[in-house]
Amino acid sequence: MNSLIQKSSRIIIKVGSSLVTNDGRGLDHAAIARWASQISALRALGKEVVLVSSGAVAEGMLRLGFDKRPTDIHELQACAAVGQMGLAQIYETSFRAHSIGTAQVLLTHADLADRERYLNARSTLTTLLRLGVVPIINENDTVVTDEIKFGDNDTLGALVANLIEADALIILTDQRGLFSADPRKDPAAYLITHGRAGDPALEAMAGGAGSSLGRGGMLTKILAAKRAAKSGAHTVIAFGREADVLTRLAGGESIGTELAAQTGHLTARKQWMADHLHTAGQVVLDAGAVQKLAKEGKSLLPIGVIEVHGEFGRGAVITCVSEDGHAIARGISNYTSAETRRIKRKPSAEIEAILGYVEGHELIHRDNMVLL
């Protein structure tokens, strides 16, 4: 029995492009209607549901006559703009059949990297849930660039799970879950039914992208589970065409690959910092500072900083890395990059003499830091 979904009260469900568009043949109205019916049943059980749906680009490709995914960013954006219209329409129609309202929410990483916009997105989604609406979320492909795109909707699903502190993330895909090896090549491959989110061995098992339609493969799903687990959300990767997959999971049945989170919920502010896919800059720490942060839970002092990379302002989220480039932590900087360059390798007692003022004796206080 699988009790993780059964016990979950707030669930993120992510469906991939190949499922939504019937492997690129056009929006699969029947499949979407089935998911809407199952989500209606989940809501009757008292569960709150957010749907993260791929498919806009694939549907737009079909409508615009592309036979393969464009590489030109503006053609991709055009496909997304055209396809999003059909995607929103079919979801609205399918859920209305069950007297459930829907809301379209398009996000970019920039929306979640900015603290104010992050809080606004969080408030909007929780308000929609309180009002009994099912949010339909997609990446805003009409405006994204390489610098701000999530990269795949598996990651987006995990970020949304973190954003609203969901209990579980269900990733519906065209595969039956994670296998020990590629079952198309290895007849001895077997399904991994249970695992620990963040287990490096699982990442080693996952292969590359499995479809020409989407951007994600099994590896992105394993990494999404790892990210979702940071806020305590469990993940299930299951075959989206399995009959009544969502209601059976909610009933406690074991389907696909279940990846359990091993940690509890991070505080909302620390989760926001952890969810930055890109940060404004980096500071390189000496071995002593790495020890203080990673092992002793201390604040970062300027004396432990060897180098400063990038340009950032006071209050920006920056990454702390070791001398070999390993990311140790993220946190909110008390000083700008220019100020940090002036006070690095200096004792905190000298900050005022160097800058003429003191914003804090720490470059990053431990209360404004999350370990990675």
N, C-alpha and C positions, 0 to 999 in steps of 0.2 A: 504494500500500500504506500501511496505517496501522500503524506499529510501536509507537506509544505504549502501547496496551493489551497488545499482544503481549509487550512487555518488562516490563510491570507485574506485581509479585508480590503486592501487597496492593491490592484493588479495593473501592471502595464503589459499590454499585448502588442507584439510587433509582428507584422506580416510582410513577407518579402515580395519583390517585384514579380518573380516567376509565378507565385501563387495568385496574386491580385490580377495579373494579366493573362493567366492561363498560358504560361510560357511564351508570352509575347504575342498571343493571338488576339488580344483585346481584353478589356475589363471582363472578368469572370463574374457576371451578375449572380449566378447560382451560388458560387462559393461565398461571395460577399454576403448574400442573403442568409446563408447558413451560419456564418460567423455572427451576424447581427442577431439571429435567433438565439444562438448560444450565449452571447453577451447579455441578452435580455434575461435569460435564465440565471446567469451569474448575478445580475442585479437583483433578481427576485430572492436570491440567497443572502442579500445584504452586502454584496461586494461592490466596491467602487471600481470602475474600469476606465482606463485611458487606452486608446488605440493609436499606435504608431504605425503608419501605413506607407510603404513604398508604392511605386507604381506610376507616379506622375510622369516621369521621364519616359518610361516604357510605353505608356498610353499615348504620350505626345509623339513619340517616334512613329507609332502606327498611324496616327492621324495625319502626320506630316510626310509619310512615305519613306522614312528611313528604314533600310533593311538591316542596319547594325548601329550600335551605339555611337553617336558622334564623338569625336575627340575635341572639336572646337567648343570652347566654353560657352560662346554665345549661342551656338546651335543647341547645346544642352539646355541652356536657360530657356530658349524658345520652346523646346520640347516640354520642359517642365511647366511652363506657363499654359500651354495648350492642354496638356494632359491633366493638370490639376483641376480644370473645369469639370471634366468627366468624372474624375475620382470623387470630388466633393458631391456631385449630383447623385451618384449611385449609392454612396454611403448615406446621404440624407434620406433617399427614398427607402433604402433597406431598413433603416432604423425607425422611420416613421411608421412602417408596417407594424411595429411593436409599441407605438405611441411613445417613442424615445426621441428626444431632440439631440442634435449633434452640433458641434462647433468646429470650424476649421482653424487650426493653429499652426502657423508656419514659423519656424525658428532657425536661427543661425547660431554658430558658436559665439559670435559677438553679443548676442542677446543674453547669453549666460555668463560671459566673461565680465560684463559690466554689472556691478553690484546692484544698482538701482533697477536695471532691466531684468536682472535675475529675480529680484524680489517681486517685480511686477508680473513676470511670467508665472512665478509660483502662486501669487495671489489670484491671478486669473484662472489658473487650472483648478485650484482648490475651491474657488467660488463656483465654477462650472459644475464640479462634482457635487457641491452642496445643493445646487439647483437641479440636480438630477439629469444633467446633460452629459453625453459622452464626447469628450474632446477627441478629434481626429487630428493627429499631429504628423507633420512631414517636415523635412528640411526645406528651407526656402531656397530651392534650387534656382529660382529666377534672379536672385541677387548674389548668390555665394560666389566667392573666388577661392583659389587654392589656399589662401591664408585663413579663411574663416569657415570653410566647409567642415562639417562633422566627418565626412569621408564615407560614411555608410549609416544606414538607419539602425543597425545593431547598436552602434555607439550612441546614437541619438536616444534609442530606447533606454539604455543604461543611464544616460544623463538625466532623462526625464524621471526615471525611478529614483535617482538621487535627489532631484529637484523637489519632488513632492513626498519624499520619504515613503515610497511604496514598499509593500511587503514582498512582492514577487514580480519577476519579469518573465513572461512567456514569449519565447521567440519561435514563431511558426515559420517553417522553412520547407523546401522541397526535398529535404533529406530526413531520415528517421532519427537523427541525432548524431552524436559523436561516435565514430568507430575507432577501434584500435589502430586501424590502417585504412587505406582507401579500398572500400569493398569492390570497386570496379576493377581493381588490379590484384587484390589479394583475397582469395576465396576463404582464407582463414580469419579474416577480419571479423571482429565481434563488436556489438553495440555496448558502449559504456553507459550503463543505466544510472549509476550514481557516482558522484565525485565531489571534490572540494573546489569551489570557485577560487581561482588564483593558483592552483596546483601547476607548477611548471611542466610536469609530465603531460598534462592535457594539451598544453600549447604545442608541445613537440609532436603530438599525434595529429593535430589539425593541419589540413593542407591549405592550398591557395583557393582563389575564387572558383566557385563551382558553376557559375552561370555567366553568359555573355550579357545578361540583362542588368543584373545588379552589380554593386561594387564590392559586396562583402562575400567572404567565404566562411568556412567553419572556424577559421582562426579568429575572424572578427567577432564571432559569436562567443567564443571562449574568452576573448579579451573583454567583451561587453559584460559577461558574467562576472569577471574579475572586478570590473569597475562598479557594477551594480552592488556587489558584495561590500563595497566600502561603506555603504549606508545601511547595510544589514539586509539587503534584498536578495532572496534566493532566485535562481534562474532555472527554467526548464526549456530545453531545446527539443522541439517535437515536429513531427510531420504534419503540415497544415491540412493535408487532404485526408487525414485520419478521421473516420466518422465520429462526430460529436466530441472532438478532441478536447475542447475547452470545458464542457460540462463533465466529461469523464475525469479530467484532471481535478476539477473542483470537487468531484465526488470521492477523491482519494486514490484514484487509479494511477499506477505508475506507467507513464508513456514517455518514450524518448530518453533524453539524458537530463538527469536532475543534478544541478550543481549548487550545493548548499553554501551559504555565507557562513563564515566562521567568526565574524565580528559583529558587534552591535552597531546601532546607529551612531554616526558621527553627528556632532552638533551642526546646525544648518550653516553657520558661517564657515566652519572648517570644511564642510562638504563642498561649499561653493569654491573654496580655494583648491581643493583636491580635483574638482571637475574642470579646471582650466586645461584645455588641450594645448594652448599657447600662452606663455607668460610674457610680460613686458621686458624682462631681462633676466640675467643670471649673475649670481655671485659664486666664485670658486672658493671653497673653504680649505683650510689646512687640516691635517689629521686630528689635531686637538679639538677643533671646532666641530668636526664630524662626530667625534666621540661624545662631546657635550650634548649635541642635538639628538643623535640616534640612540645613545645608550643611557644618557642621564636626564633627558627631557628638559634641557636648559634653553634659555634664550640665545639668540645669535648676537654676539658682540662684534663691533667693528674690527677688533684686533685679530679675529679669526678669519678675516676675508683677505684672500690673496689677490684676486682679480675681479673686475667688474665688466660684464658684457651687456651691451644694449643700452638703450636710453629709456629711463622710466622716471615717473614722478613720485612724489611722496604719496603714500597710500596705495601704490600699485602692488599687484601680486607678482612676486618674483620667485625664481627657482634657485634653490641652494644645491650646488653640486660639489662632489669631491674632486680632488685633483685629477682623477682618472675619468672624470665626466659622468659618474654615476649620480643620478638625481636622489637627493637625500630628503628634501622637504620643500614645501612652498609656503610662502607667508607674505604678510603685508608689511612693506618697508616703511620705516619711519623717516627715511631720507631719500632724496632724489639720487639718480645715478651719479650726477656730478658731485654731490655732497659725499656720497659713499666712496668715490675715488679719492677724495681728499682725506677721509678719516680711516680708510682701510689700513690695517696693521698698526693702528694706534689704540692706546688704552682709552676707555670711555671717559676717564677723568680729563683727557685732553680735547674732547669734542668742542667744548665751549671756546677754548683758546683758538682752535683751528677755524671754526665756523662763525663764532661770535654769538652762538645761541645753542640751546640743547632741546631737541624734540623728544629725546629719550636716551637713556644710557645704552639701550639695545638697538641694533639695526632692525631686528625683528623680535618682538616679544613672543614668548612661548604661547601665550593665549591667542596670538594671531598667526599661528603656525600649525601646519599639518604635516606629519611625516609621511613619506611615500613608500 
